[in-house]
Amino acid sequence: MLHLWLPLLVVAQPTVLHRDLDHLAASESPRAFVERLARESPALLGLSLGDGLTDLQELELPSGAIVRARRTHQGLPVLGSAIAVRFAADGQPRAVRADLVDLPDFA
């Protein structure tokens, strides 16, 4: 008998997180900073246990930069969940906006 496992699609309204990051200092590129923050302090980005980021894109602006990324959970993409981190012209992080979908507890 063949068993086929398909990822579960959860559709829910996202929770929007706005957080000020002025107290942090970045010594690397904006993209590298977001990658490091996701590993070392995921809660600052609104991420939880088992979450990660994929498809990171850095958009350079005259006033700084924005890094956008999609959220994954245990390696699977979470539809409707993404973050954007804004950086000032000096490369320092200023704010994060995260549109996060709450995931059900399957345990």
N, C-alpha and C positions, 0 to 999 in steps of 0.2 A: 504494500500500500504506500502510495506517495503522499507525503504531507507537505503542504505548501504554506509557508509562513509569510504573511504580508505585513508590512508596517501599518500600525494603526494611525488613521488620520483623525486628529482632534481639531475641531473647529471651535474657537472661542474668541471672545473679545480680548484684545491685548490690553495689558496694563502698561501705562506710559510712565516711565521713570525719567525725571529731570534731576540731575545731580551736578553740583558745582565741584570742579576739580582744581580750583585755584591753589589749593594747599599742596598739590603734588608738583614735583619737578621732573622733567624729562631730559635725559642726556643723550637719547638716541632718536632715530627718525620717528615721526608720529606712528607709522605702521608698526615698527618694532616695539614702541611703547605700549600700544594697545595689545599686541600679542603677549608681552610680558605681564601686563596688568591682568589679562584673562587667565594666565597661569598662576600668578602669585596672589592676586587680590580680586577674584572674580565677583565678589559681592559688590564692589564699587561699580561694576558694570551691570549689576542686576542679575548676574548669572548664579546658578546654584550647582550643587553636586551633580556631576555627570554632564554638565554643559560645556560647550566649547564654541569656537568661532570659526567660520569658514568664509571664503570669498571676500577676503579683506581687500578693500579698494581705497586708495588714497587720492583725494582730490585737492590739488593745490589751488589756493585762492590768493589774491593780493593781500588779504587781511590775515592769512594763515593757511590752515589746512583742515580738512574733514576726513576722517577715516570711517568708512562704513563697513559693516560686517553682518553676516547672517549667523543666527544661533543654531547650534546643533545640540542634541541630547543623546548621549551614548552613541555618538557617531552618525545619528540620523538627523536630517534637516527638520527644523521646527517651522512649519509654514506660518507666516505672519509675525515672526519674531526676528527683530533686527536691532542693531545699535548703531549710533553715530556719535563719534567723539570729535569735538571741535578744539582746534589748537590755534593759539595766537600767532602772530607773525614771527615772534621770537622762538617758536617751537614748543612753547609750554602749553600743557593741556588746560582747557578752560571749562568745558562742560561735556556731559554725556546725556544723550537722549536714547532711551531704550524702549522699544515697543515689544513687550514680552507677553507671550501667552502662557497662562498657568497650566502646568501639565498635571493630569490626574495621577494619583498614587496607585500604581498597579501591584504593589506588594500585598 
